[in-house]
Amino acid sequence: MNAESQNKKKEYAADISSIKEARIRIRPFIHETPVFSSETINAASGKRLFFKCECFQKGGAFKIRGACNAIYSLDEGEAAKGVVTHSSGNHAAALSLAAKLRGIPAYIVIPENAPKCKVENVIRYGGQIIWSKATIQSRESVAARVMQETGALLIHPYNDGRIISGQGTISLELLEQVPQLDTLIVPISGGGLISGISVAAKAINPAIRIFAAEPKGANDVAMSKAAGKIVTLPETTTIADGLRAFLGDLTWPIVRDLVDDVITVEDTEIIEAMRLCLEILKVVVEPSGAIGLAAVLSDSFKQNPSWKDCNSIGIILSGGNVDLGMLWNSYKK
Ligand SMILES: Cc1ncc(COP(=O)(O)O)c(C=O)c1O
């Protein structure tokens, strides 16, 4: 490694040692998820595909890895006061579950318009709900008030080194399960998942190619990579409700340096990928979790200059928390 890349490495919020430490820390609390493959889907894609089934993870998504790493990194005094978040998606459920495992409170600020299934997940895992208005300002100010009143610590869903390191444990497992992978395709939103995965995977195999998969209606990462700086969008429209956040100052440098390219897909391609997961793999995957399969089957990927060099591809099926009513309606359309 030359001096320049060594310096770059120092900037990152996670490295291979923090990810290995995370693996030891969270091992008692999470599942080592299986890897599935299907000859039918291989034939459709013309590649060998290996699906890392984080939809079978505790809480139904990879988020428990980062949440457990963050919560079990706290000292006794910090932990006793509890944790808080104002994200209402899979991170909220994972933080609730991880806090319950450690026996500490989790305060979850949820906007009054949040989908019912997300609220139910938080309740199921023992999070204490505090309602806010739908705006980000209201969510942030309610979270700030909770922190002041309780002393609880804010655990950000992706812009946090402990979260990034926890998510990176997926690569350690996956590259032991399928060492011959030459490419990974990873859903991206705020970039915590892909940051951890890229740091670990490239430390193990510097030649491995990493693609981010994002919806066309929330294509801020493709725009950020093109602009060389974080780009945010005035609004996002996609069925993938977990993929609407923007990069943070800790995830951006990793995405900028280690993610080779971004594949953007239409919502219709995501729905088709969900259908294949159900019909062929027999696995329930939420829209944000199915986007990697949508990407590998897309024309956008086939037109990518590296397409011909991608042969054994790992795809992260990142979550399975699907609202069945929504799924049914989108199939009927
Ligand atoms: C199922 C699922 N996949 C992928 C992501 C993206 O993760 P990140 O924000 O770390 O990029 C999320 C985020 O909420 C998610 O819920």
Ligand as a Chemical Component Dictionary entry (heavy atoms), coordinates in Angstrom:
data_LIG
# 
_chem_comp.id                   LIG 
_chem_comp.type                 NON-POLYMER 
_chem_comp.pdbx_formal_charge   0 
_chem_comp.three_letter_code    LIG 
# 
loop_
_chem_comp_atom.comp_id 
_chem_comp_atom.atom_id 
_chem_comp_atom.alt_atom_id 
_chem_comp_atom.type_symbol 
_chem_comp_atom.charge 
_chem_comp_atom.model_Cartn_x 
_chem_comp_atom.model_Cartn_y 
_chem_comp_atom.model_Cartn_z 
_chem_comp_atom.pdbx_ordinal 
LIG C1 C1 C 0 -33.370 -3.486 4.105 1  
LIG C2 C2 C 0 -32.374 -2.377 3.969 2  
LIG N1 N1 N 0 -31.404 -2.513 3.043 3  
LIG C3 C3 C 0 -30.463 -1.559 2.863 4  
LIG C4 C4 C 0 -30.475 -0.393 3.618 5  
LIG C5 C5 C 0 -29.419 0.648  3.358 6  
LIG O1 O1 O 0 -28.528 0.757  4.423 7  
LIG P1 P1 P 0 -27.565 2.022  4.571 8  
LIG O2 O2 O 0 -28.430 3.182  5.005 9  
LIG O3 O3 O 0 -26.599 1.621  5.616 10 
LIG O4 O4 O 0 -26.963 2.266  3.238 11 
LIG C6 C6 C 0 -31.468 -0.204 4.585 12 
LIG C7 C7 C 0 -31.501 1.012  5.399 13 
LIG O5 O5 O 0 -32.418 1.274  6.143 14 
LIG C8 C8 C 0 -32.440 -1.226 4.777 15 
LIG O6 O6 O 0 -33.408 -1.104 5.701 16 
# 
loop_
_chem_comp_bond.comp_id 
_chem_comp_bond.atom_id_1 
_chem_comp_bond.atom_id_2 
_chem_comp_bond.value_order 
_chem_comp_bond.pdbx_ordinal 
LIG C1 C2 SING 1  
LIG C2 N1 SING 2  
LIG C2 C8 DOUB 3  
LIG N1 C3 DOUB 4  
LIG C3 C4 SING 5  
LIG C4 C5 SING 6  
LIG C4 C6 DOUB 7  
LIG C5 O1 SING 8  
LIG O1 P1 SING 9  
LIG P1 O2 DOUB 10 
LIG P1 O3 SING 11 
LIG P1 O4 SING 12 
LIG C6 C7 SING 13 
LIG C6 C8 SING 14 
LIG C7 O5 DOUB 15 
LIG C8 O6 SING 16 
# 
